[in-house]
Amino acid sequence: MRWLGSIDERQLWGCLFLSIGSVFFVGYFSIAVLCKLFPPSHIPLISALQNDWYYCFLVPLTLPIIVVAVYFHWLSMKLFKHA
């Protein structure tokens, strides 16, 4: 299916997933990190997010594990392909 000129369906799905992931990352970053820089708020939800430290460290500490998992996935696919 060629919807947008020379872009095929796989490229369209890839762009869709990248854009959704980027939106969620920017939303998470603004909530988990930038919320701590704002002045104290009287809104209970924002106050709870400002006092929370778990999610602020969750993603940065998960990134090295993701890199190792992606490397092992790539390595296993290479070994499977050339076995």
N, C-alpha and C positions, 0 to 999 in steps of 0.2 A: 504494500500500500504506500503510495507516494503522495503524501498530503502537502508537503511544503517544498516543492521543487525537488532537489536532489537528496533530501533528508529521508532516510528510510525509517521503518518503524522502530528498529532497535536504537537508533540514535535519538529518536523522539522520546522513547521510554528512558533512555539514559539521561537526557536533559531534564526530564520530569523528575526523576529520582534525585539528581544533583540539586535541582532547585528546591525541592521539598526538604532535603537534608540541610541545605544552606539556611533555609528559613527557620527550621527547628534549632539549628546550632546558634544562630544569631539570637533567637528568642531565649534559649537556655543561657547563653553567655550574658545577655542583658539582665536576666533574672538572678542568676547565681553569682555573678561577679560585680556587675555595675550597681546592683541594688544595694550593695554594702557601702557604696560611696555616697549615696543619697543621705540627706539629713533624716533623723528619726521621724517616723510617720505615725499617725494615730489610727490608720486603717489597719485592722487586725491581720489581714493577709500579707500586706507589705511588711508589717512589723515582724511577722513570723519568718518571712523570707530573709529579712535583714539579720535576724538572730540565728539563722540556720547555717551551720558550717559543713554539714555532711555532703550536700550536693555541690558545694563549691570546690571540693577536692576530689569528687568521684570521677569526673571525666578526665581531668589531667592525669590522675593516677591509673586510669584504665587505658590510656593511649599506648604506653609501652607494651602492654599485654596484647593489644590489638595488632601492633606491628609484628610481634613474634608469631601470633596466630596466622596472620596473612602470609608471612614468610614460610611457615610450615605447610600451609595450604598450597602455596606455589611449588614448594619442593616436592610434596607428595604428588601433585599433578604431573610434574616433570618426570618423576620416577615411574609413575604409572604409564605415561605416554611412551617412554623409551624402554619399558620392560619387555 
